[in-house]
C-alpha cells in the first residue's frame, strides 16, 4: 500500500513537471533553450573536474582523455551555440528520416504481397520523411519550432499519465483501441535493458527478484511475454505470447532467407509448450522473461481460437536444418542456428506464412511485436494506435502500466530471471548434447 502511494506521488510530480516544461516549450522556447544550454555547460564542467580527480586518484589516462572531451564540449557550449543546435537538428532529422523510410519499406512489402493497408500509413511515412528532409537539408525549421514540437509531445504525454492515474482505481475501466501516446521509439527500445540491469543489481546486492500479486482468482490463459537478453540485439528485447500454455513467437528464423543483415526475411512463427519453452529460454538462451497474464472473456476466447485457426490455415510446416538433415546426433554443427537449438531442446515446430501481411518479416515494420498485437488488439489493447516503429520496450512499458490498474485485464506479472548457475545449484541442468 505504501509503495502504491509513493508511485502515485511520483506520477503526480512527473505530470506537473511535464505540463510545466511542455507549456514553457510551447510559449517561450527561447528560455527553455537557454536553460538547456546553461545546464549542459554546468554538467560538462562538473563532469570534467570529476574525471580529472579520478584520473589523479587512479592514475588513469582514460579518465584524463574523457576529461579533455568534457572540457572541449563545455568550450563548444560556451563559445558557439550553433553546434548544439546543429546536433539537435541532425539527430532529430535523422530519426525522422529513418522512421519514414522504415515505414515506406513496409508499404513496399505490402504492395509486393498485395496487402491493402490504410492511406494513413502513407501519410505518416510521408510526414516523417518531409520533416527529416527539412531538418537535414534546409533551414526552414528553426530550433524554436522544434522545441515547440517537443513541448506539445510533453503535454500529450502528461495528459496520458493523468488518464492512467484516473484509471488506476476506475471500476469501469476496459481496454479500448484508442489514441495512445507512448515513449519515443529510441527510449522505449532501451527500457528492457534498463530493467534487466536493475534486476542484475538486485542479485549482486543479495536481493531477490520483485514479486507481484495475482489480481484474479483464475489463472489467465493468455500471456504476453517480453524477453530481455544480456547482449547484442537481445538488449532491445523480443515479444511473444502464450495461449492455453502454447507459445506463439514470430520472427526471421529462416536464415537462408536473410536480407539486409537479417533485418528482412521470410516470416516464420513457432509453437512450443510453455513448460518447455521457459526453462530453455532462461537457462540456455540467457533471457529474462516478463510474463503478463491477461484475463479474457468467453467471447474473446472464441475470437482468439478463430484468429489462431486462421493463422494456421495461412501457414505451412517449415523444417529447420537439423530436421531436414537429420542432424540430431551431431547437434554442435547446428548450435549457432537458434531455430535448430530450439527444436533440438524443446521439439518446437516452425511454420511459414503463405500469404498476407506477415509473409515477410521486417524488423522495423511487421515484427514480433506487431504479430503478437494482432491477438492483443482483438481484446482492446491500444498500443499500436500511434503509427511508427513499435519495439518490445513499447509494449513492456504499456503492459506494466496496465497491470498497475486495479480493473485492467492484465491481472498478473511474473518475472522469470536468468541467473548463471553453477554445478552445485539444484536448478542446474548440464547440456549433454
Secondary structure, 3 states (H helix, E strand, C coil): CHHHHHHHHHHHHHHHHHHHHHHHHHHCHHHHHHHHHHHHHHHHHHHHHHHHHHHHHHCCHHHHHHHHHHHHHHHHHHHCHHHHHHHHHHHHHHHHHHHHHHHHHHHHHHHHCCCCCCHHHHHHHHHHHHHHHHHHHCCCCCHHHHHHHHHHHHHHHHHHHHHHHHHCCCCCCCCCCCCCCCCCHHHHHHHHHHHHHHHHHHHHCCCCCCCCCCCCCCCCCEEEEEEECCCHHHHCCEEEEEECCEEEEEECCCHHHCECCCCEEECEEEEEEHHHHHHHHHHHCCCEEEEEEECCCHHHHHHHHHHHHHHHHCEEEECCHHHHCCCHHHHHHHCCCHHHHHHHHHCCEEEEECCCCCCEEECCCCCHHHHHHHHHHHHCCCHHHCCCCCCHHHHHHHHHHHHCCCCCCEEEEEEECCCCCCCCCCCCCCCCC
